[in-house]
Amino acid sequence: MAQPAKSSMPGALHQKPTVDQQRDHWLAAFRRVRAETEQRASYLSAEDQIVQSMADASPTKWHRAHVTWFFETFLVREFDAAYKIFDERFPFLFNSYYVAAGPRHARPQRGLITRPSGEEVTRYRAHVDAAVERLIANVPAADAPRVFEILEIGLNHEQQHQELLLTDILHAFAQNPTDPAYNPNWRMSGVASGPRAVDDFAEVPAGIQPIGHEGQSFCFDNELPRHDTLIPTMRMARHLVTNAQWLDFIAAGGYRTPSLWLSDGWAAVQAEDWSAPGYWRQVDGTWHAMTLAGLKPVDPAAPVLHVSYYEADAFARFAGKHLPSEQEWEVSARAGGLADPFGVAWQWTRSAYLSYPGYRAIEGALGEYNGKFMSGQMVLRGSSLATPQGHERLSYRNFFYPAARWQFSGLRLAEFP
């Protein structure tokens, strides 16, 4: 998988890198990230790449084109006066939610864009790739800092869509009665080895603790500003909640007990007829789950995946515990108290997705990236098995609506004296 684009640059004795060194760094980073998107898409047929199974998901072909539109719109067209747009239709088709960047095709109808074809999208990617590489090679030194800043945002944005490419196609395949596999050889990795006692809790450093991104490496604006927060005396589960624990929740009637649920959560259980995590179903009396390798028996020892915030909250109440706040999660992770913080499951917290004290969105259309979504969603921390390698960090704030289950979302528990 692609390595992250980083702001830190090589240089002798920590000297500021030259513009030529920066060019080499960003060219290599750009090629790695763009190649990773195509590698992930390579497992899919042309038919696979146009399907949209729900309004929250997007077709693979759309993901490939949208991240390309991002570079074309915010980078190449801004800094290369000689650039010729690939296709005048594409800005409307492949803009997502950037109102300042112009009108856009309705999100729930992205699966109707059977044309342009996948081959045209491939040519579009090659056209923009060539333009970005020319820009990296020729950008004047005065423009280089801003060009490389936007390029870095674009690379991290594409890595986010690499993850969505997998979560969205898994949702589509889960609707297919033939239970197709994205990659028959896919296996879960990144889970801490050794015993995982359900009562293994670590002390979290209490008191006033700093939260938010630190240092000069890349972060999104919603991870700033770094600020102090008060952490109570508490303990955090070292390990993620497992399928075995969830099976106990099911057997105890967790999905049939209104007192365990938030009001909106209980309404979701009834409306959606939830009786198990997303993609679980019984086959000959045994629970199976749809995975990237196809339909597989549920492994009791593996962390539970595809649960909503509502389910995570209900399970915590069932267990006599709590969900951690995002601040408690970050402090515990920084202290080394979590055995598997990254690479397995995004972990629900009890924190609403809100701005940090003193937050300011960046100016211009790129300022629509995070800030305008700070309402009605909940924060998840860590990263998942679908997150590109190196894209995770301690201060990363993911966010989804509380009923969402199609992401690789799980939970860990917290307890208070």
C-alpha positions in Angstrom: 0.0 0.0 0.0 1.1 3.6 -0.5 3.3 5.3 2.0 2.1 8.7 3.2 3.0 12.0 1.8 5.0 13.7 4.5 6.0 17.3 5.0 9.4 16.3 6.5 12.0 16.3 3.8 15.5 14.9 3.7 18.5 17.2 4.1 22.0 17.0 5.4 22.3 18.0 9.1 18.6 18.9 9.1 19.1 21.7 6.6 16.1 23.0 4.7 15.8 20.9 1.6 16.4 22.5 -1.7 13.5 22.9 -4.2 15.0 20.2 -6.4 15.0 17.8 -3.4 11.4 18.7 -2.7 10.6 18.0 -6.4 12.0 14.5 -6.2 10.2 13.8 -2.9 6.8 14.9 -4.1 7.1 13.3 -7.5 7.8 9.9 -5.8 5.0 10.4 -3.3 2.6 11.4 -6.1 3.4 8.3 -8.1 3.1 6.0 -5.2 -0.3 7.2 -4.1 -1.7 7.3 -7.6 -0.5 3.8 -8.3 -2.1 2.5 -5.1 -5.5 3.7 -6.2 -5.1 1.7 -9.5 -3.8 -1.3 -7.6 -6.9 -1.4 -5.5 -9.2 -0.9 -8.5 -7.4 -3.7 -10.4 -9.3 -6.4 -8.6 -12.6 -5.1 -10.1 -14.2 -5.5 -13.4 -15.7 -2.7 -15.5 -19.1 -3.7 -14.3 -17.9 -3.7 -10.6 -16.6 -0.2 -11.0 -19.9 1.5 -11.9 -22.2 0.0 -9.2 -23.5 2.3 -6.4 -25.3 0.3 -3.8 -26.6 3.2 -1.6 -26.5 7.0 -1.5 -23.6 7.0 1.0 -21.4 4.9 -1.2 -19.8 5.8 -4.6 -18.7 3.7 -7.6 -15.1 2.9 -7.9 -15.0 4.6 -11.3 -16.3 7.8 -9.6 -13.6 7.6 -6.8 -10.9 7.3 -9.4 -12.2 10.3 -11.4 -13.0 12.4 -8.3 -9.6 12.4 -6.8 -8.2 13.3 -10.3 -10.7 16.2 -10.5 -9.3 17.4 -7.2 -5.8 17.7 -8.6 -7.0 19.2 -11.8 -9.2 21.8 -10.1 -7.2 22.8 -7.1 -3.7 22.4 -8.4 -3.1 22.2 -12.1 -5.7 24.8 -13.2 -4.5 27.1 -10.5 -0.8 27.0 -11.3 -0.5 26.1 -15.0 -2.0 28.7 -17.3 -1.3 26.6 -20.3 -3.1 23.5 -19.0 -6.0 22.3 -21.2 -8.9 20.8 -19.3 -9.4 17.1 -20.2 -13.2 17.2 -20.6 -15.5 20.1 -19.8 -18.2 17.7 -18.5 -16.0 16.3 -15.8 -16.1 19.1 -13.2 -19.8 18.7 -13.0 -19.7 14.9 -12.9 -16.9 14.5 -10.4 -17.1 17.4 -8.0 -18.3 16.0 -4.6 -19.5 18.7 -2.2 -17.3 21.8 -3.0 -20.0 24.4 -3.5 -17.4 27.1 -4.2 -15.9 25.0 -7.0 -19.2 24.9 -9.0 -22.3 22.8 -9.5 -22.2 19.0 -9.2 -24.1 15.9 -10.1 -26.3 14.6 -7.3 -24.5 12.1 -5.0 -27.2 9.4 -4.9 -27.1 9.3 -8.7 -23.4 8.7 -9.2 -24.1 5.1 -10.2 -26.0 6.3 -13.2 -22.9 7.8 -14.8 -22.2 4.8 -17.1 -20.5 7.2 -19.5 -17.8 8.4 -19.6 -16.4 4.9 -19.6 -13.8 3.4 -17.3 -11.3 3.7 -20.1 -12.0 7.4 -20.4 -11.5 7.8 -16.7 -8.1 6.0 -17.1 -7.1 8.4 -19.8 -8.3 11.3 -17.6 -6.1 10.1 -14.8 -3.1 9.8 -17.2 -3.7 13.3 -18.6 -3.8 14.9 -15.2 -0.9 12.8 -13.9 1.2 14.1 -16.7 0.2 17.7 -16.0 0.9 17.3 -12.2 4.3 15.8 -13.0 5.2 18.7 -15.3 4.1 21.1 -12.7 6.2 19.5 -10.0 9.2 19.6 -12.4 8.8 23.2 -13.5 7.0 25.1 -10.8 8.9 28.4 -10.0 10.6 28.4 -6.6 8.3 31.2 -5.5 5.2 29.1 -6.1 6.7 25.8 -4.9 5.6 26.0 -1.2 2.0 26.5 -2.1 2.0 23.9 -4.9 3.5 21.3 -2.6 1.1 22.1 0.1 -1.9 21.6 -2.1 -0.3 18.5 -3.6 0.1 17.0 -0.1 -3.6 17.7 0.7 -4.5 16.0 -2.6 -2.5 12.9 -1.8 -4.0 12.6 1.6 -7.4 13.1 0.1 -6.8 10.4 -2.4 -5.7 8.0 0.4 -9.1 8.6 2.1 -10.8 7.6 -1.2 -8.6 4.5 -1.4 -10.2 3.4 1.8 -13.7 4.4 0.6 -13.1 2.4 -2.6 -12.9 -0.8 -0.4 -15.7 0.0 2.0 -18.0 0.9 -0.9 -17.3 -2.1 -3.0 -17.7 -4.4 0.0 -21.2 -2.9 0.6 -22.1 -3.5 -3.0 -20.8 -7.1 -3.0 -22.8 -7.7 0.2 -26.0 -7.0 -1.7 -25.0 -9.6 -4.4 -26.6 -13.0 -3.8 -23.5 -14.7 -5.2 -21.3 -13.3 -2.4 -18.4 -12.2 -4.6 -14.9 -11.7 -3.2 -13.0 -8.5 -3.8 -9.8 -10.5 -3.3 -10.1 -14.2 -2.4 -6.6 -14.0 -0.8 -7.4 -11.1 1.5 -6.7 -11.7 5.2 -7.1 -9.5 8.2 -3.8 -8.4 9.6 -2.6 -5.9 12.3 -4.3 -7.5 15.3 -2.1 -7.7 18.3 -0.9 -11.3 19.0 -1.2 -13.1 22.3 -4.1 -13.4 24.8 -6.7 -10.7 24.7 -8.4 -10.8 28.1 -11.7 -8.9 28.1 -10.8 -7.4 31.5 -7.4 -6.1 30.4 -7.6 -2.4 31.0 -4.8 0.2 31.2 -4.6 3.3 33.3 -5.0 6.5 31.3 -2.8 9.5 32.3 -5.2 11.8 34.2 -5.1 15.5 34.5 -4.6 18.3 32.0 -3.3 16.8 28.8 -2.5 18.2 25.3 -4.8 17.1 22.4 -4.4 17.6 18.7 -1.7 17.4 16.1 1.8 18.4 17.0 4.9 18.9 14.9 5.3 20.0 11.3 4.1 16.8 9.5 0.8 16.8 7.6 -2.6 17.0 9.3 -6.1 18.1 8.3 -7.4 21.3 9.7 -9.9 19.6 12.0 -6.9 18.2 14.0 -6.0 21.7 15.1 -5.4 23.8 17.1 -3.5 21.7 19.7 -5.0 22.5 23.1 -5.3 21.3 26.6 -8.1 19.1 27.9 -8.9 17.5 31.3 -8.7 13.8 31.4 -10.5 12.1 34.4 -9.2 9.1 36.3 -10.2 6.2 34.1 -9.0 3.0 32.4 -9.1 2.0 28.8 -9.4 -1.5 27.3 -6.2 -2.5 25.7 -7.9 -4.5 23.0 -10.9 -4.1 20.7 -14.2 -5.7 21.5 -14.3 -9.2 19.8 -16.8 -11.1 17.9 -17.1 -13.6 20.8 -18.1 -10.7 23.1 -20.6 -9.6 20.5 -22.1 -13.1 20.2 -22.7 -12.9 24.0 -24.5 -9.6 23.4 -26.7 -11.2 20.7 -27.4 -14.3 22.8 -28.4 -12.1 25.8 -31.0 -10.4 23.7 -29.1 -7.2 23.2 -30.9 -6.3 20.0 -34.2 -6.9 21.7 -33.7 -4.9 24.9 -34.9 -1.3 24.5 -33.3 -0.2 27.8 -29.8 -0.7 26.3 -30.3 1.7 23.4 -30.5 5.4 22.8 -33.9 6.4 21.5 -32.7 7.0 18.0 -30.7 3.8 18.1 -33.7 1.8 19.1 -35.6 3.4 16.3 -32.8 2.3 13.9 -32.9 -1.3 15.3 -36.6 -1.5 14.5 -36.6 0.3 11.2 -33.6 -1.6 9.8 -34.4 -4.9 11.6 -30.9 -5.1 13.1 -30.1 -8.4 14.9 -26.3 -8.6 14.3 -23.4 -6.4 13.0 -23.5 -5.3 9.4 -22.8 -8.1 6.8 -23.5 -10.9 9.3 -25.9 -13.6 8.4 -26.6 -17.1 9.5 -25.8 -20.0 7.2 -26.9 -23.5 8.4 -27.2 -22.1 11.9 -23.7 -20.6 12.0 -22.9 -16.9 11.8 -21.0 -15.8 8.7 -19.9 -12.3 7.6 -19.2 -10.8 4.2 -15.6 -9.8 4.0 -13.2 -8.6 1.3 -12.4 -12.3 0.7 -16.1 -13.1 0.4 -18.5 -14.8 2.8 -16.6 -16.3 5.7 -17.5 -17.8 9.1 -17.3 -15.3 11.9 -14.1 -15.7 13.8 -14.9 -15.3 17.5 -11.4 -14.1 18.4 -11.3 -11.4 15.8 -12.4 -7.8 16.6 -16.0 -7.0 15.7 -16.5 -4.9 12.6 -19.3 -3.0 10.9 -21.1 -1.8 14.0 -22.8 1.6 14.2 -22.3 4.1 17.0 -25.7 3.1 18.3 -24.6 -0.5 18.6 -21.3 0.4 20.1 -23.1 2.6 22.7 -25.6 -0.2 23.5 -22.9 -2.8 23.8 -20.9 -0.6 26.2 -24.1 -0.2 28.4 -24.6 -4.0 28.2 -21.0 -4.6 29.4 -21.4 -2.1 32.2 -18.7 0.1 30.7 -18.5 3.2 28.5 -17.2 4.4 25.2 -14.2 6.6 25.6 -14.2 10.2 24.5 -11.9 11.0 21.6 -9.6 12.9 24.0 -9.3 9.9 26.3 -8.6 7.7 23.3 -5.8 10.0 22.1 -4.1 10.3 25.5 -4.3 6.6 26.0 -2.8 5.9 22.6 0.0 8.4 23.1 0.8 6.7 26.4 1.1 3.3 24.6 -1.9 1.8 26.5 -3.7 0.4 23.4 -2.6 -2.9 21.9 -4.2 -2.4 18.4 -5.0 1.3 17.9 -4.4 1.2 14.1 -4.9 -1.0 11.1 -7.9 -3.0 12.2 -11.0 -1.0 13.0 -12.0 2.6 13.3 -13.1 2.9 16.9 -16.3 4.8 17.9 -15.9 7.4 20.6 -18.7 9.1 22.6 -17.5 12.5 21.2 -19.6 14.5 18.8 -17.7 15.8 15.8 -17.2 19.4 16.7 -14.5 22.0 16.3 -11.6 22.3 18.7 -11.3 25.6 20.6 -10.1 28.3 18.2 -10.6 26.2 15.1 -10.5 28.1 11.8 -11.1 26.4 8.4 -8.6 27.1 5.7 -9.6 29.8 3.2 -11.2 29.2 -0.1 -12.9 26.1 -1.5 -10.6 23.8 0.3 -12.0 25.2 3.5 -15.2 23.1 2.8 -13.2 19.9 3.4 -13.9 19.4 7.1 -15.4 22.2 9.0 -18.9 22.4 7.4 -19.6 18.8 8.5 -19.3 19.5 12.2 -22.9 18.7 13.0 -24.8 15.5 13.9 -21.8 13.1 13.5 -19.7 11.1 15.9 -15.9 10.8 16.0 -14.0 7.6 15.4 -10.3 7.2 16.1 -7.5 5.0 14.9 -7.6 3.5 11.4 -8.9 0.4 9.8 -7.7 -2.6 7.7 -8.7 -0.6 4.6 -6.6 2.5 5.6 -3.6 3.0 3.4 -0.3 2.3 5.2 1.1 5.4 6.9 -2.2 7.4 6.6 -3.0 6.9 10.3 -1.8 9.2 13.1 -2.7 9.7 16.7 -4.6 13.0 16.1 -6.7 11.8 13.1 -10.4 12.5 13.5 -12.7 10.4 11.3 -16.4 11.0 11.5 -19.7 9.4 10.5 -23.4 9.6 11.3 -24.3 7.3 14.2 -26.3 4.8 12.2 -23.4 4.1 9.7 -22.2 0.5 9.5 -20.5 0.1 6.1 -17.2 1.3 7.4 -14.7 -1.0 9.2 -15.9 0.3 12.5 -15.5 -1.3 15.9 -15.0 -0.2 19.5 -13.0 -0.5 22.7 -14.4 0.1 26.1 -13.6 2.5 28.9 -14.3 2.3 32.6 -14.4 4.9 35.4 -14.0 4.4 39.2 
